[in-house]
């Protein structure tokens, strides 16, 4: 009987999708409007002044959307939302089949989070590749610019040596500066807006200052060295981060492997875990612990960037100043 109910639910969901003509774009717009409702002018002012913070979960969802758009995958957010809804429904159906009502919200939440975590992982890989190519491009362009003092010609000479996704940014800068506009500082600032990287922003602003004072060109290399420093720190931490994630994965596998192990070792304990209320609650609590620790593990093992490193340094300086006072 339960399988008939599950099949009815699946056919009902498919019919609802076809009847309402749902697609990835509509689902993405509905979820975005759900997590980012219209804000009043007062709330916008409070957010801009840092006097009020947005809730973490909606802010994280919107961050994933903006990161997918910035990496050239505008339709990716809709697909992630559809996959999230499908996996959440699959988790709820699995709980119904197991007749464990306590674990239903846990499996549904886990299924809903998995696509967003996967998308966030791909975004981190894209950002890491972008920073590596950006470091190489800025290094060779800066060396050429110090010698020639002509940023457009420096970028044009080094375009064959710059790889995607940074090559498109500098190629559009050369096109804009030679064919569309003679305002070089404006072209540099428009190039700066194409990459969400605080070091690249500082490099562009220093380059704008060099157009008025040529002696500022020697301050470009220290800015590029900041990217090198962050890359070296992340490369040193790669082994430590990988070992931490591997140990966490082993612990989760051991926790999940206890269920079939109990089935083989002691059938009475297995029945007590699966078919009694106390066992079902314990299973749900373990599932909640896995979801929470997975989010914390990803938070504390993500690669650092210059913005977070500078924020931690500023926080430490503030604490030291407070103690001195």
C-alpha positions in Angstrom: 0.0 0.0 0.0 2.8 2.4 0.8 4.4 1.9 -2.6 1.1 2.8 -4.2 1.0 6.0 -2.2 4.6 6.8 -3.2 3.7 6.3 -6.9 0.6 8.4 -6.5 2.8 11.2 -5.0 5.3 11.0 -7.9 2.6 11.1 -10.6 0.8 14.0 -8.7 4.1 16.0 -8.6 4.8 15.4 -12.3 1.2 16.4 -13.2 1.6 19.6 -11.1 4.8 20.5 -12.9 3.2 19.9 -16.3 0.0 21.7 -15.4 1.7 24.8 -14.0 4.3 24.8 -16.8 7.1 25.1 -14.2 10.7 25.6 -15.5 14.1 26.4 -14.0 13.7 30.1 -14.5 10.3 30.4 -12.8 11.4 28.2 -9.9 14.6 30.3 -9.4 12.6 33.6 -9.5 10.1 32.3 -6.9 12.9 31.1 -4.6 14.8 34.4 -5.0 11.7 36.4 -4.1 11.1 34.1 -1.2 14.6 34.6 0.3 15.1 38.2 -0.8 11.7 40.1 -0.3 11.4 43.8 -1.2 13.2 45.9 1.4 12.1 49.3 2.6 14.4 52.3 2.2 15.1 52.3 6.0 16.2 48.6 5.8 18.5 49.3 2.8 20.1 52.2 4.8 20.6 50.0 7.8 22.2 47.3 5.7 24.5 49.8 3.9 25.6 51.2 7.3 26.3 47.7 8.7 23.8 48.4 11.5 21.6 45.5 10.5 22.7 42.1 9.2 20.8 39.9 6.7 19.8 36.4 7.9 22.7 34.0 7.1 20.7 31.4 5.2 19.0 33.7 2.7 22.2 35.7 2.3 24.0 32.4 1.5 21.4 31.4 -1.1 21.6 34.8 -2.8 25.4 34.6 -2.7 25.3 31.3 -4.6 23.0 32.8 -7.2 25.3 35.9 -7.7 28.4 33.7 -7.8 26.9 31.4 -10.5 25.9 34.5 -12.5 29.4 36.0 -12.2 31.0 32.7 -13.4 28.8 32.8 -16.5 26.2 30.3 -15.5 23.0 32.4 -15.3 20.8 29.4 -15.8 22.7 27.3 -13.2 20.8 28.7 -10.2 17.4 27.5 -11.7 18.8 24.0 -12.2 20.2 23.9 -8.7 16.8 24.9 -7.3 15.0 22.2 -9.3 17.5 19.6 -8.2 17.1 20.8 -4.6 13.3 20.4 -4.8 13.6 17.0 -6.4 16.1 15.7 -3.9 14.1 17.1 -1.0 11.0 15.2 -2.3 13.1 12.1 -2.7 14.3 12.3 0.9 10.7 12.7 2.1 9.6 9.7 0.0 12.6 7.6 1.4 11.5 8.4 5.0 7.9 7.4 4.1 9.1 4.1 2.7 11.1 3.5 6.0 8.0 4.5 8.0 10.2 6.9 10.0 8.3 10.2 10.3 11.0 11.7 12.6 13.7 11.5 9.9 11.5 12.9 7.1 12.5 16.6 7.7 16.1 15.6 8.1 16.3 13.7 4.8 14.3 16.5 3.0 16.6 19.2 4.4 19.7 17.1 3.4 18.4 16.6 -0.1 17.6 20.3 -0.4 21.1 21.4 0.7 23.2 18.9 -1.4 22.8 20.8 -4.8 23.7 24.1 -3.2 26.7 22.6 -1.5 27.8 21.1 -4.9 27.2 24.4 -6.7 29.2 26.2 -4.0 32.1 23.8 -4.3 32.2 24.4 -8.1 32.2 28.1 -7.4 35.1 27.8 -5.0 37.0 25.9 -7.7 36.2 28.6 -10.3 37.4 31.3 -7.9 40.6 29.5 -7.1 41.4 29.1 -10.8 40.5 32.8 -11.4 42.8 33.9 -8.7 45.7 31.8 -10.1 45.3 33.1 -13.6 44.7 36.7 -12.2 48.0 36.5 -10.3 49.9 35.4 -13.5 48.3 38.1 -15.6 48.8 40.9 -13.2 52.4 39.9 -12.7 53.4 40.0 -16.4 51.3 43.0 -17.2 52.8 45.0 -14.2 56.3 44.1 -15.3 55.7 45.3 -18.8 53.9 48.4 -17.6 56.8 49.4 -15.4 59.1 49.2 -18.4 56.8 50.9 -21.0 54.4 53.1 -18.9 51.6 52.3 -21.3 48.9 50.0 -19.8 47.0 49.5 -23.1 50.1 48.4 -24.9 51.3 46.3 -21.9 48.0 44.4 -21.9 48.0 44.0 -25.7 51.5 42.5 -25.7 50.7 40.0 -23.0 47.2 38.9 -24.2 48.6 35.7 -25.9 50.1 34.6 -22.5 46.9 35.2 -20.5 44.5 32.3 -20.1 40.7 32.2 -19.6 38.7 33.3 -17.7 41.0 36.3 -17.2 41.8 36.7 -20.9 38.3 37.9 -21.8 38.5 40.6 -19.1 41.7 42.1 -20.4 40.7 41.6 -24.1 37.5 43.6 -23.5 39.6 46.3 -21.8 41.9 46.7 -24.8 38.9 46.9 -27.1 37.2 49.5 -24.9 40.3 51.6 -24.4 41.2 51.6 -28.2 37.9 51.7 -29.9 35.1 52.9 -27.6 36.5 55.4 -25.1 39.5 57.7 -24.7 38.9 58.0 -20.9 41.5 55.5 -19.7 40.7 55.7 -15.9 37.0 55.0 -16.7 38.1 51.9 -18.8 40.2 50.7 -15.9 37.4 51.0 -13.4 35.0 49.2 -15.7 37.5 46.4 -16.0 37.7 46.4 -12.2 34.0 45.8 -12.0 34.3 42.5 -14.0 36.0 40.7 -11.1 35.0 40.5 -7.5 38.4 40.5 -6.0 39.6 43.1 -3.5 43.3 42.8 -4.6 42.4 43.3 -8.3 40.3 46.3 -7.2 43.3 47.7 -5.3 45.5 47.1 -8.4 43.1 48.9 -10.7 42.9 51.9 -8.3 46.6 52.1 -8.1 46.8 51.9 -11.9 44.4 54.8 -12.1 46.6 56.8 -9.8 49.6 56.0 -12.1 47.9 57.9 -14.9 48.4 61.1 -12.9 51.7 60.2 -11.2 54.0 57.8 -13.1 56.1 57.2 -9.9 53.2 55.2 -8.5 53.9 52.4 -10.9 56.4 50.9 -8.4 53.5 50.3 -5.9 51.8 47.9 -8.3 54.2 45.0 -7.5 53.5 44.9 -3.8 49.8 44.8 -4.6 50.4 41.7 -6.9 52.4 40.1 -4.2 49.3 40.0 -2.0 47.8 37.4 -4.3 51.0 35.4 -4.2 51.0 35.5 -0.4 47.4 34.2 -0.3 48.2 31.5 -2.8 51.2 30.3 -0.8 49.2 30.2 2.4 46.4 28.2 0.7 48.8 25.8 -0.8 50.4 25.1 2.6 46.9 24.6 4.1 45.7 22.2 1.3 47.1 19.1 3.0 45.7 20.0 6.4 42.2 20.9 4.9 42.1 17.7 2.8 43.0 15.5 5.8 40.3 17.2 7.9 37.7 16.7 5.2 38.8 13.1 4.7 38.6 12.3 8.4 35.1 13.8 8.6 34.0 11.8 5.6 35.3 8.6 7.3 33.4 9.4 10.5 30.2 9.9 8.5 30.7 6.6 6.7 31.2 4.8 10.0 28.1 6.4 11.4 26.0 5.4 8.3 27.7 2.0 8.2 26.5 1.1 11.7 23.0 0.5 10.4 23.7 -2.4 8.0 26.4 -3.6 10.5 23.7 -4.0 13.2 21.5 -5.8 10.6 24.3 -8.4 10.2 25.5 -8.6 13.8 22.4 -8.3 15.9 18.9 -8.3 14.3 17.2 -7.3 17.6 19.3 -4.1 17.9 18.6 -3.3 14.3 14.8 -3.7 14.8 15.0 -1.5 17.9 16.8 1.2 15.9 14.6 1.1 12.9 11.1 0.2 14.1 10.9 1.7 17.6 10.1 5.3 18.4 13.3 5.8 20.5 15.5 4.3 17.7 13.8 6.5 15.0 14.4 9.6 17.1 18.0 8.6 17.7 18.4 8.2 13.9 16.9 11.6 13.2 19.2 13.2 15.8 22.2 11.6 14.1 21.0 12.9 10.8 20.7 16.5 12.2 24.2 16.2 13.6 25.6 15.2 10.2 23.9 18.1 8.5 25.1 20.7 11.1 28.7 19.4 11.2 28.9 19.2 7.4 28.0 22.9 7.2 30.5 23.8 9.9 33.2 21.6 8.3 32.7 23.5 5.0 32.8 26.8 6.7 36.0 26.2 8.7 37.9 24.4 5.9 37.2 26.8 3.0 40.3 28.5 1.4 41.1 31.9 2.7 41.1 35.1 0.6 42.6 38.5 1.2 39.3 39.9 2.4 38.9 37.4 5.2 42.6 37.5 6.1 42.5 41.3 6.3 39.3 41.1 8.4 40.8 38.7 10.9 43.9 40.9 11.1 41.8 43.9 11.7 39.8 42.1 14.4 43.0 41.1 16.2 44.3 44.6 16.0 41.1 45.9 17.5 41.2 43.5 20.4 44.9 44.4 21.1 44.0 48.1 21.1 41.1 47.5 23.4 43.4 45.6 25.9 46.0 48.4 25.7 43.3 50.9 26.6 
